[in-house]
Amino acid sequence: VTQLRDHIPELDFMTKTASSIETLPTQAALLATLLPDQAGRIQGIVDEIGDDEGGGLVPVHGDFHEAQLMCGDGQIIGVLDVDTVGLGHPADDAAVMIAHLFLWATLSSQRARVIDYATRLLAQWDAVLDPVDLRKRAAARLMGLASGPFRAQADDWPIQVSLRIDLAAA
């Protein structure tokens, strides 16, 4: 999983994909509209994450998470949703995967197992990526995922959205 990014070919038609940090202001505005009493807290998270400092662009999947992987016989045999492939920051795909796994852990009946796996992936990526930048990107992605319960109109969406903001802050 941690090495898949190295196998995405650079294609002539690739364009830059927006990182979770770049889309964070729009996501934060939505969250502040949904939970106006938390607008200050949301802005504080945005401020702590800061601007996307960019850096060299590499080929990225663009929406790399566990549901995009096809597995068979204990191996990854395919990657789905490649229409999001483009040029992005080296930590973008890792951050998306980490964000999804830590969110999934809150929903899973196998919470400890998911957290263990996410933590092991995070340790591997920490060895090759800037750990602080990776966490900022993961937090930005979690903020983007925070509106999910509202979009699905879950009965308790305000609580669920707030819990996802808590996860991003952590």
MDAnalysis code that builds the backbone (N, CA, C; Angstrom):
import MDAnalysis as mda
import numpy as np

u = mda.Universe.empty(510, n_residues=170, atom_resindex=np.repeat(np.arange(170), 3), trajectory=True)
u.add_TopologyAttr("name", ["N", "CA", "C"] * 170)
u.add_TopologyAttr("resid", np.arange(1, 171))
u.add_TopologyAttr("resname", ["VAL", "THR", "GLN", "LEU", "ARG", "ASP", "HIS", "ILE", "PRO", "GLU", "LEU", "ASP", "PHE", "MET", "THR", "LYS", "THR", "ALA", "SER", "SER", "ILE", "GLU", "THR", "LEU", "PRO", "THR", "GLN", "ALA", "ALA", "LEU", "LEU", "ALA", "THR", "LEU", "LEU", "PRO", "ASP", "GLN", "ALA", "GLY", "ARG", "ILE", "GLN", "GLY", "ILE", "VAL", "ASP", "GLU", "ILE", "GLY", "ASP", "ASP", "GLU", "GLY", "GLY", "GLY", "LEU", "VAL", "PRO", "VAL", "HIS", "GLY", "ASP", "PHE", "HIS", "GLU", "ALA", "GLN", "LEU", "MET", "CYS", "GLY", "ASP", "GLY", "GLN", "ILE", "ILE", "GLY", "VAL", "LEU", "ASP", "VAL", "ASP", "THR", "VAL", "GLY", "LEU", "GLY", "HIS", "PRO", "ALA", "ASP", "ASP", "ALA", "ALA", "VAL", "MET", "ILE", "ALA", "HIS", "LEU", "PHE", "LEU", "TRP", "ALA", "THR", "LEU", "SER", "SER", "GLN", "ARG", "ALA", "ARG", "VAL", "ILE", "ASP", "TYR", "ALA", "THR", "ARG", "LEU", "LEU", "ALA", "GLN", "TRP", "ASP", "ALA", "VAL", "LEU", "ASP", "PRO", "VAL", "ASP", "LEU", "ARG", "LYS", "ARG", "ALA", "ALA", "ALA", "ARG", "LEU", "MET", "GLY", "LEU", "ALA", "SER", "GLY", "PRO", "PHE", "ARG", "ALA", "GLN", "ALA", "ASP", "ASP", "TRP", "PRO", "ILE", "GLN", "VAL", "SER", "LEU", "ARG", "ILE", "ASP", "LEU", "ALA", "ALA", "ALA"])
u.atoms.positions = np.array([
    [0.834, -1.199, 0.000],
    [0.000, 0.000, 0.000],
    [0.869, 1.250, 0.000],
    [1.912, 1.263, 0.806],
    [2.733, 2.475, 0.889],
    [3.571, 2.695, -0.366],
    [3.753, 1.680, -1.167],
    [4.590, 1.820, -2.362],
    [3.796, 1.999, -3.651],
    [2.480, 1.949, -3.577],
    [1.678, 2.067, -4.803],
    [1.894, 3.393, -5.516],
    [2.084, 4.449, -4.745],
    [2.294, 5.769, -5.347],
    [3.480, 5.751, -6.301],
    [4.483, 4.950, -5.979],
    [5.675, 4.879, -6.821],
    [5.409, 4.227, -8.167],
    [4.241, 3.620, -8.341],
    [3.927, 2.909, -9.567],
    [2.893, 3.616, -10.441],
    [2.525, 4.837, -10.060],
    [1.594, 5.605, -10.884],
    [2.413, 6.297, -11.965],
    [2.160, 5.994, -13.215],
    [2.969, 6.595, -14.285],
    [2.600, 8.063, -14.495],
    [3.573, 8.851, -14.868],
    [3.289, 10.234, -15.235],
    [2.867, 10.239, -16.701],
    [1.699, 10.803, -16.943],
    [1.141, 10.827, -18.278],
    [1.164, 12.250, -18.831],
    [1.199, 12.390, -20.124],
    [1.305, 13.698, -20.764],
    [0.146, 14.630, -20.419],
    [-1.050, 14.082, -20.212],
    [-2.233, 14.904, -20.028],
    [-2.549, 15.211, -18.563],
    [-1.688, 14.824, -17.643],
    [-1.975, 15.025, -16.214],
    [-2.041, 16.506, -15.859],
    [-3.033, 16.836, -15.052],
    [-3.147, 18.188, -14.526],
    [-2.978, 18.130, -13.015],
    [-2.762, 19.267, -12.410],
    [-2.598, 19.327, -10.966],
    [-3.941, 19.052, -10.283],
    [-3.909, 18.199, -9.272],
    [-5.103, 17.939, -8.477],
    [-5.049, 18.818, -7.237],
    [-6.177, 19.303, -6.810],
    [-6.228, 20.135, -5.609],
    [-6.011, 19.253, -4.386],
    [-5.153, 19.687, -3.500],
    [-4.910, 18.945, -2.268],
    [-6.032, 19.234, -1.268],
    [-6.108, 18.407, -0.256],
    [-7.104, 18.623, 0.800],
    [-6.874, 19.949, 1.507],
    [-5.620, 20.380, 1.586],
    [-5.329, 21.677, 2.208],
    [-5.856, 22.805, 1.330],
    [-5.727, 22.673, 0.024],
    [-6.222, 23.714, -0.879],
    [-7.741, 23.818, -0.850],
    [-8.431, 22.708, -0.657],
    [-9.892, 22.744, -0.617],
    [-10.439, 22.995, 0.789],
    [-9.557, 23.048, 1.772],
    [-9.984, 23.209, 3.161],
    [-10.822, 24.467, 3.415],
    [-10.492, 25.635, 2.883],
    [-11.331, 26.810, 3.155],
    [-12.794, 26.603, 2.747],
    [-13.023, 25.964, 1.612],
    [-14.395, 25.704, 1.169],
    [-15.074, 24.714, 2.103],
    [-14.355, 23.656, 2.484],
    [-14.915, 22.659, 3.397],
    [-15.214, 23.292, 4.756],
    [-14.311, 24.129, 5.232],
    [-14.491, 24.779, 6.531],
    [-15.684, 25.730, 6.510],
    [-15.883, 26.434, 5.405],
    [-17.037, 27.328, 5.293],
    [-18.339, 26.533, 5.376],
    [-18.380, 25.372, 4.726],
    [-19.559, 24.518, 4.807],
    [-19.783, 24.058, 6.241],
    [-18.727, 23.596, 6.891],
    [-18.859, 23.120, 8.274],
    [-19.312, 24.239, 9.207],
    [-18.788, 25.435, 9.019],
    [-19.188, 26.570, 9.853],
    [-20.653, 26.945, 9.619],
    [-21.129, 26.731, 8.396],
    [-22.542, 26.974, 8.104],
    [-23.407, 25.919, 8.783],
    [-22.947, 24.674, 8.758],
    [-23.703, 23.588, 9.384],
    [-23.720, 23.693, 10.900],
    [-22.586, 24.089, 11.472],
    [-22.436, 24.172, 12.932],
    [-21.907, 25.558, 13.310],
    [-22.748, 26.590, 13.206],
    [-22.263, 27.955, 13.436],
    [-21.659, 28.169, 14.827],
    [-22.121, 27.408, 15.819],
    [-21.560, 27.555, 17.156],
    [-20.123, 27.040, 17.234],
    [-19.666, 26.327, 16.211],
    [-18.298, 25.811, 16.192],
    [-17.415, 26.529, 15.162],
    [-17.906, 27.615, 14.617],
    [-17.167, 28.330, 13.567],
    [-15.769, 28.739, 14.027],
    [-15.644, 29.215, 15.243],
    [-14.333, 29.617, 15.756],
    [-13.377, 28.438, 15.868],
    [-13.883, 27.342, 16.352],
    [-13.080, 26.123, 16.472],
    [-12.648, 25.622, 15.096],
    [-13.566, 25.641, 14.152],
    [-13.264, 25.204, 12.786],
    [-12.177, 26.094, 12.192],
    [-12.313, 27.405, 12.366],
    [-11.307, 28.322, 11.837],
    [-9.960, 28.098, 12.513],
    [-9.976, 27.761, 13.788],
    [-8.726, 27.457, 14.496],
    [-8.004, 26.263, 13.890],
    [-8.745, 25.248, 13.492],
    [-8.142, 24.070, 12.845],
    [-7.562, 24.472, 11.494],
    [-8.316, 25.268, 10.750],
    [-7.828, 25.752, 9.451],
    [-6.530, 26.536, 9.637],
    [-6.508, 27.417, 10.635],
    [-5.312, 28.217, 10.889],
    [-4.125, 27.347, 11.286],
    [-4.380, 26.327, 12.092],
    [-3.299, 25.445, 12.523],
    [-2.740, 24.637, 11.350],
    [-3.601, 24.208, 10.451],
    [-3.135, 23.464, 9.280],
    [-2.332, 24.382, 8.374],
    [-2.800, 25.598, 8.190],
    [-2.067, 26.575, 7.385],
    [-2.257, 26.368, 5.890],
    [-1.429, 27.056, 5.137],
    [-1.495, 27.003, 3.684],
    [-0.754, 25.787, 3.154],
    [-1.110, 25.397, 1.956],
    [-0.402, 24.315, 1.294],
    [0.905, 24.884, 0.764],
    [1.989, 24.388, 1.307],
    [3.294, 24.903, 0.910],
    [3.775, 24.300, -0.396],
    [2.942, 23.440, -0.960],
    [3.253, 22.901, -2.286],
    [4.460, 21.990, -2.274],
    [5.418, 22.320, -3.065],
    [6.572, 21.455, -3.229],
    [6.515, 20.803, -4.594],
    [7.403, 19.881, -4.816],
    [7.442, 19.182, -6.088],
    [6.204, 18.337, -6.297],
    [5.710, 18.327, -7.502],
    [4.521, 17.547, -7.815],
    [4.915, 16.186, -8.370],
    [4.157, 15.174, -7.981],
    [4.371, 13.804, -8.430],
    [3.024, 13.233, -8.857],
    [3.019, 12.161, -9.623],
    [1.738, 11.518, -9.946],
    [1.076, 10.981, -8.676],
    [-0.212, 11.280, -8.516],
    [-0.986, 10.807, -7.365],
    [-2.302, 10.213, -7.857],
    [-2.848, 9.337, -7.039],
    [-4.154, 8.750, -7.347],
    [-5.234, 9.819, -7.240],
    [-5.167, 10.624, -6.186],
    [-6.115, 11.715, -5.993],
    [-7.251, 11.401, -5.041],
    [-7.564, 10.127, -4.845],
    [-8.606, 9.721, -3.904],
    [-8.260, 8.325, -3.373],
    [-7.048, 8.205, -2.886],
    [-6.462, 6.926, -2.507],
    [-6.901, 6.515, -1.108],
    [-7.792, 5.531, -1.043],
    [-8.193, 4.992, 0.259],
    [-8.548, 3.529, 0.094],
    [-8.847, 2.883, 1.219],
    [-9.001, 1.426, 1.252],
    [-10.048, 0.902, 0.277],
    [-11.100, 1.646, 0.040],
    [-12.159, 1.160, -0.854],
    [-11.751, 1.223, -2.328],
    [-10.634, 1.845, -2.617],
    [-10.153, 1.937, -3.996],
    [-9.242, 0.767, -4.366],
    [-8.960, -0.111, -3.421],
    [-8.033, -1.209, -3.662],
    [-8.788, -2.514, -3.885],
    [-8.420, -3.222, -4.928],
    [-8.952, -4.563, -5.176],
    [-7.894, -5.554, -4.704],
    [-8.332, -6.497, -3.885],
    [-7.393, -7.467, -3.324],
    [-7.833, -8.882, -3.652],
    [-6.863, -9.753, -3.768],
    [-7.115, -11.169, -3.974],
    [-5.907, -11.966, -3.549],
    [-6.130, -13.046, -2.849],
    [-5.044, -13.898, -2.364],
    [-4.000, -13.116, -1.569],
    [-4.462, -12.163, -0.772],
    [-3.552, -11.400, 0.075],
    [-2.707, -10.375, -0.655],
    [-3.046, -10.079, -1.894],
    [-2.278, -9.128, -2.703],
    [-3.198, -8.040, -3.241],
    [-2.637, -6.884, -3.505],
    [-3.378, -5.844, -4.219],
    [-3.311, -6.203, -5.693],
    [-4.476, -6.382, -6.299],
    [-4.514, -6.795, -7.704],
    [-5.069, -5.702, -8.616],
    [-5.527, -4.611, -8.027],
    [-6.051, -3.529, -8.850],
    [-6.336, -2.294, -8.023],
    [-6.400, -1.168, -8.712],
    [-6.723, 0.110, -8.084],
    [-7.884, 0.713, -8.856],
    [-8.923, 1.115, -8.136],
    [-10.123, 1.668, -8.740],
    [-10.080, 3.189, -8.793],
    [-11.025, 3.759, -9.522],
    [-11.282, 5.198, -9.542],
    [-10.062, 5.995, -9.999],
    [-9.441, 5.534, -11.075],
    [-8.233, 6.204, -11.545],
    [-8.519, 7.490, -12.323],
    [-9.785, 7.867, -12.433],
    [-10.104, 9.129, -13.103],
    [-9.641, 10.332, -12.296],
    [-9.225, 10.119, -11.055],
    [-8.743, 11.215, -10.211],
    [-7.224, 11.351, -10.259],
    [-6.540, 10.532, -11.054],
    [-5.085, 10.591, -11.160],
    [-4.668, 11.948, -11.699],
    [-3.621, 12.492, -11.123],
    [-3.083, 13.774, -11.562],
    [-1.770, 14.043, -10.872],
    [-1.358, 15.284, -10.878],
    [-0.124, 15.676, -10.207],
    [-0.476, 16.321, -8.878],
    [0.196, 15.882, -7.830],
    [-0.070, 16.411, -6.506],
    [1.143, 16.325, -5.612],
    [0.954, 16.730, -4.391],
    [2.021, 16.687, -3.396],
    [2.318, 15.234, -3.048],
    [3.581, 14.898, -2.808],
    [3.930, 13.509, -2.483],
    [3.159, 12.908, -1.303],
    [2.710, 13.720, -0.359],
    [2.004, 13.196, 0.819],
    [0.494, 13.141, 0.644],
    [-0.038, 13.627, -0.468],
    [-1.496, 13.684, -0.635],
    [-2.166, 12.321, -0.525],
    [-1.687, 11.336, -1.277],
    [-2.330, 10.026, -1.251],
    [-2.217, 9.367, 0.118],
    [-1.059, 9.469, 0.731],
    [-0.881, 8.891, 2.069],
    [-1.845, 9.535, 3.058],
    [-2.013, 10.836, 2.978],
    [-2.895, 11.553, 3.905],
    [-4.353, 11.135, 3.716],
    [-4.762, 10.939, 2.480],
    [-6.140, 10.499, 2.221],
    [-6.362, 9.122, 2.844],
    [-5.417, 8.209, 2.628],
    [-5.551, 6.864, 3.190],
    [-5.611, 6.915, 4.714],
    [-4.722, 7.671, 5.326],
    [-4.684, 7.765, 6.793],
    [-5.989, 8.359, 7.317],
    [-6.469, 9.415, 6.685],
    [-7.723, 10.039, 7.123],
    [-8.880, 9.049, 7.038],
    [-8.980, 8.361, 5.933],
    [-10.071, 7.395, 5.769],
    [-9.989, 6.276, 6.791],
    [-8.797, 5.772, 7.044],
    [-8.661, 4.673, 7.999],
    [-9.007, 5.110, 9.423],
    [-8.546, 6.287, 9.828],
    [-8.869, 6.730, 11.184],
    [-10.359, 7.046, 11.325],
    [-10.991, 7.529, 10.268],
    [-12.442, 7.710, 10.304],
    [-13.135, 6.355, 10.330],
    [-12.690, 5.439, 9.496],
    [-13.281, 4.112, 9.454],
    [-13.189, 3.439, 10.821],
    [-12.096, 3.662, 11.533],
    [-11.934, 3.063, 12.862],
    [-13.056, 3.476, 13.802],
    [-13.574, 4.688, 13.643],
    [-14.660, 5.150, 14.517],
    [-15.974, 4.461, 14.186],
    [-16.069, 3.874, 13.007],
    [-17.307, 3.245, 12.545],
    [-17.241, 1.721, 12.575],
    [-16.052, 1.186, 12.692],
    [-15.833, -0.246, 12.547],
    [-16.061, -1.017, 13.842],
    [-16.518, -2.243, 13.704],
    [-16.622, -3.138, 14.862],
    [-15.248, -3.689, 15.230],
    [-14.255, -3.439, 14.364],
    [-12.881, -3.888, 14.615],
    [-11.958, -2.681, 14.776],
    [-12.384, -1.764, 15.618],
    [-11.689, -0.483, 15.804],
    [-10.195, -0.643, 16.048],
    [-9.820, -1.495, 16.990],
    [-8.406, -1.663, 17.346],
    [-7.597, -2.160, 16.155],
    [-8.177, -3.062, 15.389],
    [-7.477, -3.609, 14.224],
    [-7.241, -2.531, 13.170],
    [-8.247, -1.705, 12.925],
    [-8.111, -0.635, 11.926],
    [-7.087, 0.398, 12.402],
    [-7.144, 0.769, 13.663],
    [-6.180, 1.738, 14.201],
    [-4.764, 1.176, 14.121],
    [-4.592, -0.089, 14.443],
    [-3.269, -0.711, 14.358],
    [-2.742, -0.642, 12.928],
    [-3.581, -0.973, 11.969],
    [-3.156, -0.943, 10.571],
    [-2.818, 0.488, 10.142],
    [-3.673, 1.436, 10.482],
    [-3.428, 2.835, 10.123],
    [-2.140, 3.342, 10.758],
    [-1.908, 2.956, 11.988],
    [-0.703, 3.389, 12.696],
    [0.554, 2.806, 12.051],
    [0.464, 1.553, 11.614],
    [1.618, 0.941, 10.937],
    [1.886, 1.615, 9.589],
    [0.832, 1.926, 8.843],
    [1.023, 2.657, 7.582],
    [1.621, 4.033, 7.844],
    [1.102, 4.703, 8.859],
    [1.598, 6.036, 9.194],
    [3.091, 5.986, 9.520],
    [3.525, 4.989, 10.284],
    [4.949, 4.858, 10.626],
    [5.796, 4.656, 9.370],
    [5.295, 3.876, 8.424],
    [6.053, 3.661, 7.184],
    [6.142, 4.946, 6.372],
    [5.036, 5.667, 6.276],
    [5.062, 6.919, 5.524],
    [5.869, 7.992, 6.245],
    [5.873, 7.977, 7.575],
    [6.690, 8.943, 8.326],
    [8.166, 8.823, 7.973],
    [8.595, 7.629, 7.588],
    [10.000, 7.407, 7.259],
    [10.394, 8.035, 5.922],
    [9.408, 8.322, 5.057],
    [9.740, 8.846, 3.730],
    [9.080, 10.194, 3.419],
    [8.170, 10.624, 4.279],
    [7.477, 11.903, 4.083],
    [7.641, 12.758, 5.327],
    [7.394, 14.047, 5.214],
    [7.429, 14.944, 6.364],
    [6.252, 14.603, 7.276],
    [6.518, 14.089, 8.478],
    [5.426, 13.660, 9.365],
    [4.441, 14.770, 9.730],
    [4.921, 15.987, 9.919],
    [4.033, 17.098, 10.268],
    [3.132, 17.433, 9.081],
    [3.723, 17.522, 7.902],
    [2.945, 17.813, 6.701],
    [1.913, 16.718, 6.444],
    [2.301, 15.471, 6.634],
    [1.385, 14.350, 6.428],
    [0.174, 14.465, 7.345],
    [0.396, 14.800, 8.606],
    [-0.706, 14.929, 9.556],
    [-1.591, 16.125, 9.236],
    [-1.001, 17.224, 8.776],
    [-1.807, 18.378, 8.377],
    [-2.704, 18.022, 7.191],
    [-2.156, 17.303, 6.245],
    [-2.934, 16.896, 5.073],
    [-4.033, 15.913, 5.464],
    [-3.733, 14.995, 6.385],
    [-4.752, 14.047, 6.859],
    [-5.858, 14.785, 7.604],
    [-5.479, 15.755, 8.425],
    [-6.483, 16.543, 9.153],
    [-7.367, 17.321, 8.178],
    [-6.759, 17.883, 7.141],
    [-7.536, 18.616, 6.133],
    [-8.507, 17.677, 5.431],
    [-8.074, 16.461, 5.131],
    [-8.970, 15.498, 4.488],
    [-10.114, 15.115, 5.423],
    [-9.802, 14.933, 6.715],
    [-10.859, 14.623, 7.683],
    [-11.881, 15.753, 7.761],
    [-11.422, 16.987, 7.664],
    [-12.365, 18.111, 7.645],
    [-13.260, 18.003, 6.406],
    [-12.692, 17.574, 5.294],
    [-13.483, 17.387, 4.087],
    [-14.498, 16.256, 4.227],
    [-14.160, 15.253, 5.017],
    [-15.068, 14.127, 5.242],
    [-16.091, 14.412, 6.339],
    [-15.892, 15.470, 7.088],
    [-16.743, 15.751, 8.251],
    [-18.198, 16.014, 7.890],
    [-18.454, 16.536, 6.727],
    [-19.839, 16.852, 6.353],
    [-20.629, 15.623, 5.900],
    [-19.992, 14.468, 5.815],
    [-20.648, 13.252, 5.347],
    [-21.971, 12.931, 6.025],
    [-22.032, 12.955, 7.360],
    [-23.309, 12.642, 8.016],
    [-24.425, 13.635, 7.659],
    [-24.067, 14.901, 7.433],
    [-25.073, 15.868, 6.994],
    [-25.554, 15.533, 5.587],
    [-24.599, 15.246, 4.685],
    [-24.961, 14.928, 3.304],
    [-25.845, 13.688, 3.239],
    [-25.606, 12.743, 4.147],
    [-26.426, 11.520, 4.189],
    [-27.699, 11.725, 5.003],
    [-27.844, 12.901, 5.607],
    [-28.980, 13.245, 6.457],
    [-29.200, 12.223, 7.578],
    [-28.100, 11.845, 8.226],
    [-28.187, 10.982, 9.406],
    [-28.993, 11.713, 10.478],
    [-29.776, 10.974, 11.237],
    [-30.621, 11.590, 12.266],
    [-29.816, 12.447, 13.238],
    [-28.638, 11.983, 13.587],
    [-27.800, 12.694, 14.560],
    [-26.628, 13.410, 13.883],
    [-26.854, 13.915, 12.667],
    [-25.752, 14.479, 11.897],
    [-24.983, 15.570, 12.633],
    [-25.602, 16.470, 13.411],
    [-24.780, 17.485, 14.075],
    [-23.726, 16.868, 15.014],
    [-24.114, 15.835, 15.727],
    [-23.173, 15.167, 16.628],
    [-22.085, 14.471, 15.821],
    [-22.474, 13.763, 14.767],
    [-21.500, 13.030, 13.955],
    [-20.530, 13.971, 13.241],
    [-21.020, 15.086, 12.734],
    [-20.142, 16.072, 12.096],
    [-19.153, 16.609, 13.128],
    [-19.649, 16.930, 14.306],
    [-18.775, 17.433, 15.370],
    [-17.714, 16.415, 15.767],
    [-18.090, 15.141, 15.829],
    [-17.117, 14.094, 16.168],
    [-16.037, 13.982, 15.101],
    [-16.395, 14.174, 13.855],
    [-15.401, 14.116, 12.772],
    [-14.486, 15.330, 12.835],
    [-15.013, 16.471, 13.227],
    [-14.153, 17.648, 13.423],
    [-13.190, 17.377, 14.578],
    [-13.680, 16.727, 15.650],
    [-12.800, 16.332, 16.758],
    [-11.656, 15.457, 16.262],
    [-11.971, 14.516, 15.396],
    [-10.962, 13.621, 14.862],
    [-9.910, 14.388, 14.050],
    [-10.366, 15.342, 13.261],
    [-9.421, 16.175, 12.493],
    [-8.532, 16.977, 13.432],
    [-9.117, 17.512, 14.479],
    [-8.331, 18.297, 15.433],
    [-7.284, 17.438, 16.137],
    [-7.641, 16.192, 16.386],
    [-6.699, 15.283, 17.063],
    [-5.529, 14.951, 16.155],
])
